[in-house]
Amino acid sequence: MSTPHQVNVALGERSYPIHIGAGLLAQAGALIAPLIKGSRALVIADATVAKHHGTTLTASLNSAGIAHALVTFPAGEPSKSLSTADLLWQACAANHIDRSGAIIAFGGGVSGDLAGFVAAAWMRGINFIQIPTTLLAMVDSSVGGKTGVNSAAGKNLIGAFKQPRCVVIDPRLVSTMDGREYRAGLAEVLKYGVIKDPNFFAWQEAHAEALATGDPTAVAYAVAESCRIKAWYVGEDETEQGVRAHLNYGHTFGHALERETKYTRYLHGEAVGIGMRMAANLAQRLGLLKDATLVARQHALLQRYQLPLAHTTDHKSALAETLTKHCLLDKKVAAGRMRFVLPTAMGMVETHEIIDGAAVASAFASAFE
């Protein structure tokens, strides 16, 4: 089967392809084999993904002559931890993964971040392949090399940059996703339109229902366009010293909300969706965003994607202050100043250092009910 879409991440000698096409999971072995040249591979997957798709991937790797072992961990954000990483490093040793070996991340964002971190640290770095199975991972976390785990100190504060050798995306895999998990991924798709491409945002408005219901053609196009935009940012600014920070639109607010709710109340994309509303509100308060139609269009598309629009609380003022304090522990803080990605027009955002805690607290409260 041919690949309908291919995107290249341009990083010089470390450039890599993103293969996107229905049915590509069955061809994963053929795509991976030339990159790891007969080395032994360890497939790291969450237990749910292994149950649904493990047989197909294993058959593909066997067909390509790739010696491998499959290890699983419990699905969910709590597994994205140093303790799980240690168990996986032990699995690397038990399965004789040496410096010429490879890690294959198979699953959603937790699998990719966790397996990538394991690959970055094992033997001081070994080859790494991404095979995302969730919409969120396909359009965001599988591309760009950010890996890491959560800790009591905060989300993703422990990690490393580790670029994969390639990314293999089979959009048909989203058909087995839980509906809520799938819709959460649409928040990241929406984000790309706001931060970089007004035409892509308009396309989403025209195809919102198709995307919300998982239409295969719409999903494949949305994944390809999202990867194209993400690849541009990664190529321009691999380690997030500048423009790549724009990809964090909505995330500083969202991460604070996730942390306060102990990563149990919201899926990541849901928190980011609410966070984008807060970020747009802060941009308006600071006089950076004068186009009220952006706020309305963003709100309407979040609604059509059936994503949460507000956080319910009986203690709005106190919670807003607490969440603002959480922002001071975000990894994007610089010299004690909170940093937010704020929209100035559709397709345009800027990074701003904010010292006005009251304005940030008000932005948080703007999406409370």
N, C-alpha and C positions, 0 to 999 in steps of 0.2 A: 504494500500500500504506500502510495506517495505521501509526502508531507505537505499538506495544504499551506502551512505557514512556517517560516523559519526566521528567527530574529537572531542577530549576532550581538553579543556583548563585547564591545571593542576595548580591550585592555592590553594591546600589544601582544607579547608572547603568551600572555595568559588569557587571551580572548577565547570565548567559547560560544557554541551555538545553543539556542533554545529551539527544540523541535516541538511543534504543536500540530497534532492531527488525531482525528478519531481512529481508534484502534492501535495507536502507537505503543501501548503497553506490551502487546505481543511482539513488537519489534525492538523492544528496549535492549535486549541482549546484543543484537546486531549493531545497534548504535553505540553501545558502550564498549564492546570488545576491542575495537582499535585503539581506544584511549587508555586501557589498562593492561593491554598486551600480555594476556595470560596470567596476570597476577590473581591471587586469591582475594575474594571480596566478602565483606560482611554486610548483609542487608539488615538495616535497622528499621523496624516498622512497629507502629502501635498495633495492639492485638486485634482491633476491629478491622483495620485495613488488611492485615494479614489474612483474616478470615474471609473477607470479600474478594480480594484480588491477589493473594499470595501465590495461588496455584498458577495463575497466568504469568506472573513475573518469573517464578521459578522455572517454568517450562521454557520461557524465552531465554533465560540465562543458560539453562542446560543446552538448549539448541545451539547457542553461540559458543559453547565450550568453556563457559566461565565457571570455575570452581568457586563455590560459595556456601555460606551458611546463613540462615535466617534467625535473627533473635528479635523478640518482641518485648514491649513494655506496656503497662496499662495506659489506655487512651486518656487524654485530658491534660490540661495545663499543670496540675500538680506534679506530673511526671517530669516536667521541664526543670530539673533540679540537679545539683551536684551529686546527690546520692544515686540518682538514676544514671548519671554520666559515669560514676565509678563502677556501677554494675556492668555498664557497656564496655568500659575499658577492660574489665575482667573478662568479658566475652571475647574481646579482641585477642587477649592473651590465650584463652582457651581454644580459640579457633585459628591460632597461628597466623594472625594478621601482622605481617612484618612491614618494614619500611617501603617495600614495593607493593603492598596491598592497597585495597580500596574500600571505602565505606560507601554504601548506597543508601541514601535516605529515602524511605518509601512511606509516604503519608502526608499529613497536613503540616501546618506551620510548626507545631511542637516537634514532630519527627525531624523536620529539616533543620530547625535551630539546634536541637539536641544532638542529632547525628553529625551535623557540621562541626559543632564544638568538640565532639569526641574525635572527629577526624583531624581537627586543627591541633589538638593536644597530643594525640597518640603518636609516639615516635617523633614528636616535634613537627608533625604534619604529614599526612598521607593523602593520596588521591580521594576525591569526593565527587559523587554523582547525586543529582537531585531528581527524584521522580515524585512530584507532588500529586496528591489525590484529592485535595479540596480546592474550592475556588479561591479561597484566600491565599493559599500557598502558591497556586498557579500564577496568580496575578501580582504577587508581592514577595513573600518571604523566600521563595525558591530561587529568586534572581537577585544577585548583588553581593552575596558573600557574607552577609551578617549572620553570625551564629551566636548562641549563648544560652544561658539558663537564668531562671529567676532565683531570688533569694529573699530573705526577710527584709533586706535593705531596699528592695525594689525590683521592678521588672527589667530583665535584660541587662542588668548592671555588670554581670560577669560574662564575658564573651570574647570573641576574636573575629577578625575578618578572615574568611576562608572561602575563596571562590571555587565553585564546582568546575569540573572538567566539561560537563554539559548538563543541560536540563531537558528531560523528556516529559512532555505534557500530553496526556490523552484526555481531552475534555469530556469524553463519554463517562469518565469515572465519577463525575459529579452526580450522575443519575442515582448513585447509591447513597448519596449524602442525606443526612437528616435535613429537613427543609429549613429549619432555623439556622443551622450551621451554614447552609448554602447561601441563604439571604444575607448573613453577616458578611460574607465575602464581597457582596455587591457594594458595600460601603467603600472598599478600597478601589473598586472599579470607578465609582462615582468620583472619588478623590482625584483621579488622574485628569478628569475633565476640568475640574475646578482649578487645579494647580498649573496645567500645561496646555490643554487642548480643548478650546471651546467647541470645535466641530465634533469631537468625541462626546462631549457632554450633550450636545444637541442630538447626536445619534442615539444616545441612551434614552433621552426623553422620547424619541420616536419609537424605541423598541423596549421600553420599560417593562411592559407586560410579558413580552417574550423572554426577557432576561429573568424576570421574577419567577417565571414558571420553568426555567431551565431549558428553553428551546435550544437544541444542539447547535444549529447554525449561528444563532445569536451569541451563545456562550463561546464558541470557537473564535468568533470575530472579536468579542470583548476581551478575551484572554490575550489574543495576538496584539491588539492595540495597547492593552495595559503593559504587556511585556516590552513592546517597542518603546513606550515612554519611560518605563523603569530602566531599560537598557541604556537609554540616552543619559539619564542622570548618573548611572553607575560609571559609564564611560567618561563622563565629564569630571566626576568627583568621587573616586572609588571609596575613600575613607571618610567621607562626610566632613570635609573641612570647609565646605561652602554650599554650593547650590543643591547638593544631594539632600541637605536638610529640609528642602521643600517637601520631600516625601513624608515628612512628619506632620503634615497638616492634620489637625484634629487629634494627634497622638498624645501631646503633652497633657491636654485635658482628659483624654480617654484613659491614659495610663493612671492618672490620679484617681479616676473613678474606679478603675479596675482594682487598684491597690486598696482603696477604702472598703470595697465590697469583697475583699479577699479572693478576687479572681473567680468568684462563684456565681455572681448575679448576672454578669454580662459576658457574652462572647466578645472576643477582641474587636471584631468588626462592629458590633453593636455599640461598644463604648466609643469607638472612633467616630461613628456616625453622630452620636450625641456630642462628642468633642468638636466635630466640625461646626455644629450649630453654635457652640460656645465660642469657637475661634472667630467665626464671622461676626458674632455679637461684639467681641472685643475689638475687632477691626473697625466696626462702626463707632464704638465708644471713643476710640482714639482718633477718629476722623480719617482713617486710612481707606475705608471702603465707603464710597458715596453712592454706589449702585445698589439700591434696595432690591432690584430684581434678582440679583445673585442670591440673596438670602431667601427670597421666595421660591426661586427655582430649585435651589438646593433642598429646601424643606419639602417641596412637593415631590422631588425624586426620591428622597429618603422615605417618604410616606408611600409612594408607589412600590418601592422595594420592600415594604412591610417591615421596616426597621423601627426600633424604639426611637421616639422623638424627644423624650424627657426622662429625667430621673425623679422618682417619687420619694419625697421625704417630708417629715413633719418638723424638721429643724433646719430650715433653709439657710439662715444666717450663720449658724454655728458650723454647718456642714461646708458652706462655701469657704469659710476661713480655714477649716481643716484641709480641704482639698487644695487650697492655695499653698499651704505649708508643704503638702506632698510634692507640689511642683518644684519646690526648692531642692528636692532630692532627685529630681529627674536627671538622667545622664546628660541632658542637653544644657544644663545650667552652666554658666560661665561666670567666674568671679562673683558668685553669689547673685547673679542676675538671672531671672527666669527668661527663657527664650521660647518664643512662640512663632509659628508660621502663620501668617495672617494674609487673607486675600485682599487684593486691591482692585481687582476686576476679574471677570470670568477668564480663566486661563493664566492669571498672573497672581503670584503670591510673593511675599517678602518675609525674611526672618527678622524679628525685632526682639531686642533685649528690653524687658519690662521690669521696672522697679516699683510701679504703682500697684501694690497688693490689693488695694480697694477696687481698682478697675478689673483685676483678674477675678476677684471674689464675685463681683457683680456679673461677670461673664459666666461664671459657673452657675450662679443663681438664675440666669436667663433661661436655662434649660432644666429647671426644677419645676415640679408641680406637686 
